[in-house]
Amino acid sequence: MTASVRAAYAGFAAFGALWGVWGALLPSVREQAGLSHGQLGTALLFIGAGALPAMLLTGPAVDRWEHRVTALLQVALGGTGVVVAVTGHGFVSLCVGLGLLGAVSGAADVANNAAAASAEQASGHPVIARAHGVFSASVVVTSLIGGALRGVDAAVAVPFLLATAAGGAAGLITLAATRTFAAAGVRGLQPAPRPRTRRRPLSTLRLLPLLVAGGLVALAFAVENAHQSWSAVYLGDVLSAGPAVAAAGPAVFAGVVALARFAVATLTHRHALAVLIAGALTAALGTAVVAAAANVAIALTGLGLAAAGTAVLQPTVLGLVARRVDETARGRATAVVTTVAYLGFLAGPVYVGQWAGAVGLPGAMLAVAAVAVVLALLTWPAVRLITRTPAAEVEPVGRR
C-alpha cells in the first residue's frame, strides 16, 4: 500500500470517527444544551449552513496548497467536535458550534475526496470506493464506542477526544505522504512526474459534467440519508419495535454500506454504468420492501438491500469524475461535485418528513423508492455525458 493510499484511508477513518461519535452522542448534546426536539432540529440546520460555503472554498485551497490543506483539516476535525461538546450549553452557543463543525467537516469532506481521487489515479486501484467503506466501518465502530461511553455517563467531550486523536493521526499520515512525494520531486500525492502546467481560473472548468455528477450523487444521498435518519423512527412508530431494536436500523444500514463498498470496490472501477444502475434498482427494491414490511425482520432485510444499493453509488460517480480531471483542478472539481451532492444529503430527511405528513411513513418510503428509480433511469444519459465531456482542461506552459 502506497503512502497516498494510506493517507486516503486514514482521512476517511477520522471522518467516520467524528460522525460515528456524533450520532451516538447527539441525545447527550441535546440534553446538555437543554433543547426541545424542535430547537435541536433548527440547530442542526447550522451544520449545512456552515458546510456549503466551506466546501466551495476548499477546492481552490487544495489546488493551490495541495494536500497540506487536507492534513490541517483532518487535525482540526475531531477538535471541532470537542469545541461543540464543551461550549454547547444553550441554543445560541450550540448553533455557533454546529456552524463551525459543519464548516470544518464540509471542508474535510472535499479535501478527503480529492486526496482519495489523487491516490486512485496514482495507484490504479479503486481507492475511492474502499475509502468510503473505511468511513462507514469507522462510523459503526465509533458509534458503538460512543454509545458505550454514554452508557457509563462519561462526559460528552470524552468520546470526541477519541475522534480528535484519530484526526491527529490522519493528519500526520497525510502530511508524511505529501512530504515523501514532494521530496521525490512529485506534485502533491502523484507518484509520477508531470509536465509543468499553468493554473487556470475556475471558469475553465467544464461545469456541466460536474453538476450532472453531483446531481446523481445528490439523488443517491437523498435515498441514503432518508434511511439513515428515519429507519429507527420507522421501526419504532410503524412496526412498534422497542428502543433497542429500533436503534438497530441505522447500525444495520451503516454496517451493510461498509461491507458492500469493500465487496464491490473493483467492480465500481471497471463497470461503473452497470454498478450504478444495479445499485439504484437494488436501493429501490429494498426501500419498497421496507414500505411493505409486516414485521421488523422483513424491514431490516429491506434496509440491508437499500444499504447495499446506495453504498456503491457515490464512490462510483466520484471515481468516474476522478479519472477525467487534471490534478491541478482536482480540488475545484471535487468541491463542485460534493457541494451539489450535499444538497441531496440535506434534502433526503426533509423529503421523507413531508411525504410522511401527507401519506404516512410507509407511503414516504415508497416516495424514496421512486427517487431511486428516477436515479436508475437518469444514470445512462448522465454517465454518457460525464465520460464524453472533459471536466477540466489545463493548458501546458508556453501554449497560447
KEVOMAR-630096 format. One record per residue (C-alpha): residue in one letter; x, y, z. Coordinates in pm, 1 decimal. Layout:
% residues N
r; u; v; w
a; X; Y; Z .
...
This chain:
% residues 400
r; u; v; w
m; 0.0; 0.0; 0.0 .
t; 145.8; 333.5; -105.2 .
a; 172.9; 636.2; 119.9 .
s; -102.7; 818.0; -70.4 .
v; -345.2; 527.6; -30.0 .
r; -272.8; 501.7; 342.9 .
a; -335.0; 873.4; 376.2 .
a; -670.0; 846.5; 196.3 .
y; -787.4; 560.7; 418.6 .
a; -669.7; 736.7; 735.4 .
g; -854.1; 1054.2; 640.2 .
f; -1182.2; 873.5; 587.0 .
a; -1137.6; 674.6; 908.2 .
a; -1100.2; 1001.1; 1101.0 .
f; -1401.0; 1149.5; 922.4 .
g; -1610.9; 845.5; 1012.3 .
a; -1488.7; 858.5; 1372.4 .
l; -1624.6; 1209.8; 1415.2 .
w; -1967.5; 1131.1; 1272.8 .
g; -1995.1; 796.1; 1446.2 .
v; -1933.4; 963.7; 1780.4 .
w; -2168.7; 1246.7; 1685.8 .
g; -2453.1; 1005.9; 1606.6 .
a; -2412.3; 826.3; 1939.0 .
l; -2375.7; 1144.7; 2142.6 .
l; -2648.8; 1355.6; 1981.7 .
p; -2901.0; 1280.5; 2260.9 .
s; -2641.3; 1382.5; 2520.4 .
v; -2560.2; 1700.9; 2329.8 .
r; -2930.7; 1788.3; 2322.9 .
e; -2972.3; 1720.6; 2695.0 .
q; -2662.9; 1923.6; 2781.9 .
a; -2788.8; 2220.0; 2578.9 .
g; -3139.2; 2185.3; 2726.2 .
l; -3313.4; 2193.6; 2388.6 .
s; -3650.1; 2067.9; 2274.6 .
h; -3669.9; 1843.3; 1968.4 .
g; -3780.7; 2140.1; 1761.6 .
q; -3490.4; 2355.3; 1877.5 .
l; -3248.3; 2072.2; 1804.0 .
g; -3386.6; 2042.6; 1451.2 .
t; -3326.9; 2413.2; 1397.2 .
a; -2976.8; 2394.2; 1543.0 .
l; -2883.8; 2106.6; 1312.8 .
l; -2953.7; 2327.1; 1010.6 .
f; -2641.1; 2522.0; 1102.2 .
i; -2428.8; 2220.2; 1006.5 .
g; -2542.8; 2258.5; 647.8 .
a; -2517.6; 2636.4; 664.0 .
g; -2153.4; 2608.3; 765.1 .
a; -2067.9; 2324.3; 529.4 .
l; -2184.5; 2454.3; 191.8 .
p; -1969.0; 2771.1; 163.1 .
a; -1670.3; 2594.2; 318.1 .
m; -1691.4; 2315.7; 61.2 .
l; -1674.7; 2560.3; -228.3 .
l; -1378.7; 2745.4; -77.5 .
t; -1180.8; 2428.8; -3.8 .
g; -1142.6; 2318.4; -364.5 .
p; -925.1; 2612.7; -475.1 .
a; -727.9; 2585.7; -149.2 .
v; -642.7; 2220.9; -220.1 .
d; -541.1; 2308.0; -575.8 .
r; -312.7; 2584.5; -450.7 .
w; -158.7; 2432.8; -136.5 .
e; -213.8; 2066.8; -223.8 .
h; -278.8; 1810.4; 47.4 .
r; -115.6; 2006.5; 324.3 .
v; -463.7; 2160.8; 347.9 .
t; -609.8; 1811.8; 382.6 .
a; -375.9; 1729.8; 670.3 .
l; -468.0; 2051.8; 851.7 .
l; -840.4; 1985.6; 816.2 .
q; -803.9; 1629.7; 941.7 .
v; -630.7; 1755.0; 1255.9 .
a; -899.8; 2020.3; 1309.2 .
l; -1189.2; 1779.8; 1254.8 .
g; -1202.6; 1598.6; 1587.5 .
g; -1105.3; 1908.7; 1781.8 .
t; -1410.4; 2086.9; 1644.5 .
g; -1629.2; 1814.8; 1794.0 .
v; -1468.7; 1879.6; 2133.5 .
v; -1543.7; 2251.0; 2095.4 .
v; -1911.9; 2173.5; 2032.4 .
a; -1923.6; 1939.4; 2331.6 .
v; -1757.2; 2187.0; 2566.7 .
t; -1935.7; 2505.3; 2460.9 .
g; -2281.8; 2373.0; 2365.1 .
h; -2470.6; 2465.0; 2682.0 .
g; -2751.6; 2659.4; 2520.8 .
f; -2931.2; 2715.0; 2191.7 .
v; -2715.8; 3000.6; 2062.6 .
s; -2379.9; 2852.3; 2162.2 .
l; -2476.3; 2515.0; 2012.8 .
c; -2581.9; 2678.5; 1685.8 .
v; -2248.2; 2859.8; 1663.8 .
g; -2058.8; 2540.4; 1740.8 .
l; -2256.3; 2341.2; 1484.9 .
g; -2189.3; 2605.4; 1220.9 .
l; -1817.5; 2564.3; 1289.9 .
l; -1849.4; 2185.4; 1288.1 .
g; -2030.9; 2199.5; 954.8 .
a; -1766.7; 2425.6; 802.0 .
v; -1473.6; 2208.3; 909.3 .
s; -1642.7; 1879.1; 823.0 .
g; -1760.3; 2006.1; 484.9 .
a; -1411.9; 2128.4; 401.2 .
a; -1262.8; 1798.7; 519.1 .
d; -1512.9; 1608.9; 303.5 .
v; -1391.9; 1787.8; -9.3 .
a; -1023.8; 1753.0; 83.8 .
n; -1053.2; 1384.1; 172.5 .
n; -1232.2; 1303.8; -152.2 .
a; -972.4; 1495.9; -350.5 .
a; -693.4; 1303.2; -172.9 .
a; -865.6; 970.5; -243.8 .
a; -908.6; 1066.9; -609.5 .
s; -539.2; 1156.4; -632.8 .
a; -443.7; 824.5; -473.0 .
e; -673.9; 632.3; -707.2 .
q; -520.9; 795.6; -1012.8 .
a; -173.3; 732.6; -877.6 .
s; -224.2; 367.8; -784.1 .
g; -475.3; 249.6; -1042.3 .
h; -676.8; 83.0; -764.2 .
p; -1036.7; 161.3; -653.5 .
v; -924.5; 374.7; -360.5 .
i; -1236.4; 594.1; -352.9 .
a; -1478.0; 303.6; -302.4 .
r; -1258.7; 142.3; -37.7 .
a; -1201.6; 473.3; 139.9 .
h; -1576.1; 525.2; 165.6 .
g; -1600.8; 172.4; 302.0 .
v; -1345.6; 267.0; 567.1 .
f; -1562.1; 568.1; 652.6 .
s; -1873.5; 355.6; 700.4 .
a; -1688.0; 96.6; 908.3 .
s; -1544.3; 372.5; 1124.3 .
v; -1893.8; 514.8; 1178.9 .
v; -2020.5; 178.5; 1301.3 .
v; -1726.9; 113.9; 1536.3 .
t; -1708.1; 460.6; 1686.7 .
s; -2084.0; 490.4; 1730.0 .
l; -2073.9; 171.3; 1936.5 .
i; -1783.2; 308.1; 2141.1 .
g; -1961.6; 640.1; 2185.4 .
g; -2279.2; 462.7; 2292.6 .
a; -2086.0; 254.5; 2545.9 .
l; -1920.6; 565.3; 2692.0 .
r; -2259.0; 736.9; 2710.6 .
g; -2391.5; 432.5; 2894.3 .
v; -2132.8; 476.9; 3171.6 .
d; -2209.3; 850.3; 3198.8 .
a; -1878.2; 969.9; 3055.3 .
a; -1853.2; 1342.0; 2990.9 .
v; -1982.5; 1445.8; 2648.7 .
a; -1636.2; 1563.8; 2541.6 .
v; -1463.6; 1230.5; 2614.8 .
p; -1575.1; 1039.3; 2301.0 .
f; -1490.4; 1342.6; 2089.1 .
l; -1134.4; 1325.0; 2225.3 .
l; -1108.4; 984.5; 2056.5 .
a; -1216.6; 1143.7; 1728.6 .
t; -955.6; 1415.1; 1786.6 .
a; -685.9; 1151.2; 1825.2 .
a; -799.0; 983.1; 1502.3 .
g; -790.9; 1316.6; 1319.5 .
g; -444.5; 1396.2; 1451.4 .
a; -310.8; 1058.7; 1339.2 .
a; -468.5; 1100.7; 994.8 .
g; -321.1; 1448.1; 958.9 .
l; 28.0; 1321.7; 1038.3 .
i; -7.5; 1034.1; 791.3 .
t; -127.8; 1268.4; 516.7 .
l; 146.7; 1521.8; 588.8 .
a; 411.8; 1248.7; 579.6 .
a; 279.0; 1124.1; 246.1 .
t; 283.8; 1474.3; 99.7 .
r; 641.1; 1532.4; 214.4 .
t; 753.4; 1195.4; 83.5 .
f; 627.7; 1266.3; -265.0 .
a; 747.1; 1626.5; -256.1 .
a; 1097.7; 1504.4; -170.1 .
a; 1089.5; 1287.0; -479.6 .
g; 1010.0; 1589.8; -691.8 .
v; 645.9; 1496.0; -738.4 .
r; 349.2; 1727.3; -716.0 .
g; 114.4; 1655.5; -425.6 .
l; 26.5; 1287.8; -393.3 .
q; 100.1; 1194.2; -754.6 .
p; 367.9; 921.3; -791.6 .
a; 493.9; 1018.9; -1136.3 .
p; 642.8; 1345.6; -1265.6 .
r; 412.2; 1569.5; -1462.7 .
p; 492.5; 1845.1; -1714.0 .
r; 472.4; 2194.6; -1573.1 .
t; 128.8; 2344.9; -1612.1 .
r; -11.1; 2687.7; -1572.5 .
r; -301.3; 2714.2; -1329.5 .
r; -618.1; 2832.0; -1490.2 .
p; -915.8; 3002.5; -1327.7 .
l; -1233.9; 2829.4; -1215.1 .
s; -1417.1; 2942.9; -1527.8 .
t; -1214.6; 2696.3; -1739.0 .
l; -1370.9; 2402.6; -1555.3 .
r; -1644.0; 2248.6; -1765.8 .
l; -1915.1; 2268.7; -1505.3 .
l; -2190.2; 2072.5; -1681.6 .
p; -2044.1; 1721.3; -1629.3 .
l; -1950.5; 1812.1; -1272.8 .
l; -2301.9; 1938.0; -1199.9 .
v; -2452.2; 1624.7; -1355.1 .
a; -2222.5; 1403.7; -1146.4 .
g; -2316.0; 1599.9; -835.5 .
g; -2683.5; 1561.7; -922.8 .
l; -2651.4; 1183.2; -943.2 .
v; -2481.0; 1169.7; -605.0 .
a; -2742.9; 1407.3; -462.6 .
l; -3018.7; 1161.5; -556.2 .
a; -2815.9; 878.1; -405.0 .
f; -2758.1; 1077.9; -87.5 .
a; -3128.3; 1162.5; -63.0 .
v; -3210.5; 790.1; -55.0 .
e; -2921.5; 704.1; 177.3 .
n; -2983.4; 973.8; 436.6 .
a; -3358.1; 913.9; 426.8 .
h; -3292.1; 564.3; 559.9 .
q; -3010.0; 662.3; 791.4 .
s; -3217.0; 936.1; 953.2 .
w; -3561.7; 774.7; 957.9 .
s; -3504.0; 399.8; 993.8 .
a; -3512.5; 397.9; 1374.5 .
v; -3827.9; 612.8; 1375.0 .
y; -3986.9; 385.9; 1114.0 .
l; -3916.2; 69.3; 1309.7 .
g; -4049.0; 222.2; 1629.3 .
d; -4356.4; 406.4; 1500.9 .
v; -4474.0; 175.7; 1221.5 .
l; -4363.7; -167.4; 1346.4 .
s; -4374.8; -99.2; 1722.8 .
a; -4012.6; -200.9; 1779.8 .
g; -3861.9; -127.5; 2120.4 .
p; -3587.4; 135.0; 2156.3 .
a; -3300.3; -115.9; 2136.4 .
v; -3439.8; -289.1; 1827.7 .
a; -3527.2; 39.5; 1659.1 .
a; -3170.9; 160.7; 1713.8 .
a; -3051.4; -141.9; 1516.1 .
g; -3190.2; 14.7; 1197.7 .
p; -2918.9; 277.3; 1144.3 .
a; -2649.8; 33.2; 1262.6 .
v; -2760.9; -234.5; 1015.1 .
f; -2773.9; 22.7; 737.6 .
a; -2424.4; 160.3; 805.3 .
g; -2276.4; -187.4; 852.0 .
v; -2410.9; -315.8; 520.5 .
v; -2290.6; 0.8; 345.2 .
a; -1937.0; -65.8; 468.9 .
l; -1940.5; -431.8; 363.1 .
a; -2088.0; -353.7; 21.3 .
r; -1828.9; -87.3; -54.4 .
f; -1542.5; -323.4; 20.8 .
a; -1706.5; -612.7; -164.9 .
v; -1771.3; -436.4; -495.9 .
a; -1486.2; -184.0; -498.8 .
t; -1322.3; -345.5; -801.7 .
l; -1649.3; -351.5; -995.1 .
t; -1710.8; 18.4; -932.8 .
h; -1378.1; 87.6; -1100.7 .
r; -1431.0; -136.1; -1404.8 .
h; -1805.7; -149.3; -1468.1 .
a; -1932.1; 184.9; -1344.7 .
l; -2252.4; 206.7; -1551.7 .
a; -2374.6; -142.5; -1460.4 .
v; -2290.7; -87.5; -1093.1 .
l; -2480.7; 242.0; -1081.3 .
i; -2796.0; 105.9; -1243.9 .
a; -2792.1; -213.2; -1037.0 .
g; -2726.8; -15.7; -720.4 .
a; -3013.4; 226.4; -780.7 .
l; -3259.2; -55.0; -859.9 .
t; -3147.5; -252.5; -554.8 .
a; -3198.8; 55.5; -338.7 .
a; -3548.5; 98.1; -483.9 .
l; -3633.7; -267.0; -419.6 .
g; -3503.0; -256.8; -63.3 .
t; -3694.6; 62.1; 12.1 .
a; -4015.4; -89.9; -125.1 .
v; -3961.0; -393.6; 98.5 .
v; -3931.5; -160.9; 398.3 .
a; -4256.9; 11.6; 299.5 .
a; -4442.6; -319.5; 272.4 .
a; -4280.1; -491.7; 573.7 .
a; -4517.3; -659.3; 816.7 .
n; -4254.3; -710.3; 1086.2 .
v; -3913.8; -588.7; 1198.3 .
a; -3720.5; -876.8; 1042.4 .
i; -3855.7; -802.5; 694.1 .
a; -3793.2; -430.3; 742.2 .
l; -3431.1; -492.0; 841.3 .
t; -3390.7; -712.9; 533.7 .
g; -3520.3; -429.4; 318.4 .
l; -3287.0; -184.9; 491.7 .
g; -2995.5; -413.7; 415.4 .
l; -3090.7; -425.5; 46.7 .
a; -3132.4; -47.9; 33.9 .
a; -2795.0; -3.0; 204.4 .
a; -2621.0; -237.2; -39.4 .
g; -2769.1; -46.4; -331.6 .
t; -2690.8; 303.6; -213.7 .
a; -2343.4; 208.7; -88.0 .
v; -2191.7; 185.4; -434.7 .
l; -2342.9; 497.8; -588.3 .
q; -2135.6; 787.1; -453.8 .
p; -1790.6; 617.6; -483.3 .
t; -1866.1; 505.6; -838.4 .
v; -1963.0; 853.8; -958.3 .
l; -1664.3; 1013.4; -784.1 .
g; -1439.1; 756.6; -948.2 .
l; -1575.8; 849.0; -1291.5 .
v; -1500.3; 1214.8; -1227.1 .
a; -1156.2; 1141.7; -1080.0 .
r; -1041.7; 971.8; -1399.3 .
r; -1132.7; 1276.9; -1607.5 .
v; -997.5; 1569.4; -1407.3 .
d; -644.7; 1702.1; -1425.3 .
e; -461.3; 1705.6; -1091.3 .
t; -424.5; 2084.4; -1098.2 .
a; -803.6; 2125.6; -1100.0 .
r; -894.0; 1829.7; -879.9 .
g; -981.3; 2031.2; -570.8 .
r; -1217.7; 2265.5; -751.2 .
a; -1385.4; 1982.6; -942.6 .
t; -1432.1; 1780.1; -624.3 .
a; -1577.3; 2084.5; -447.6 .
v; -1839.0; 2134.2; -719.7 .
v; -1948.9; 1769.1; -717.0 .
t; -1958.1; 1729.3; -340.0 .
t; -2137.8; 2060.4; -280.8 .
v; -2418.6; 1972.4; -521.2 .
a; -2431.4; 1621.5; -373.1 .
y; -2458.4; 1758.4; -20.2 .
l; -2785.5; 1926.9; -112.6 .
g; -2934.0; 1580.4; -159.0 .
f; -2796.3; 1473.0; 177.2 .
l; -2976.3; 1764.0; 342.5 .
a; -3296.8; 1717.8; 142.9 .
g; -3345.4; 1342.6; 197.3 .
p; -3476.8; 1350.3; 556.5 .
v; -3691.4; 1655.9; 481.2 .
y; -3838.2; 1478.8; 177.6 .
v; -3939.0; 1183.8; 396.5 .
g; -4089.1; 1413.0; 656.6 .
q; -4304.9; 1596.0; 402.7 .
w; -4435.6; 1274.8; 248.8 .
a; -4490.2; 1117.2; 590.8 .
g; -4706.8; 1411.4; 690.4 .
a; -4917.9; 1361.6; 377.6 .
v; -4941.1; 981.3; 335.8 .
g; -4771.0; 825.5; 639.5 .
l; -4426.5; 671.5; 676.1 .
p; -4489.4; 362.1; 456.4 .
g; -4603.0; 593.8; 176.8 .
a; -4297.4; 811.0; 234.3 .
m; -4076.3; 505.6; 188.3 .
l; -4242.8; 441.5; -148.3 .
a; -4164.1; 802.2; -240.0 .
v; -3798.0; 734.0; -153.5 .
a; -3808.1; 421.5; -370.7 .
a; -3934.7; 640.9; -654.1 .
v; -3626.4; 863.3; -618.3 .
a; -3405.9; 556.0; -656.8 .
v; -3596.0; 453.3; -971.8 .
v; -3550.3; 803.1; -1116.9 .
l; -3178.7; 772.2; -1042.4 .
a; -3163.3; 442.3; -1232.5 .
l; -3340.1; 598.0; -1532.1 .
l; -3107.9; 900.0; -1539.8 .
t; -2786.5; 703.9; -1497.4 .
w; -2717.0; 606.7; -1859.3 .
p; -2750.6; 955.7; -2016.1 .
a; -2569.8; 1111.3; -1720.5 .
v; -2274.3; 871.7; -1737.3 .
r; -2257.9; 920.1; -2112.7 .
l; -2226.6; 1297.1; -2060.7 .
i; -1969.6; 1262.2; -1780.8 .
t; -1746.3; 1021.5; -1971.9 .
r; -1760.0; 1204.0; -2304.5 .
t; -1702.7; 1556.6; -2177.2 .
p; -1372.1; 1654.7; -2011.4 .
a; -1447.0; 1816.3; -1677.4 .
a; -1142.3; 2041.6; -1688.2 .
e; -866.8; 2148.7; -1917.8 .
v; -518.0; 2257.9; -1815.1 .
e; -306.2; 2433.7; -2074.2 .
p; 67.8; 2346.7; -2071.0 .
v; 304.4; 2638.1; -2012.3 .
g; 405.6; 2802.3; -2335.0 .
r; 84.8; 2727.9; -2525.7 .
r; -144.2; 3007.3; -2625.6 .
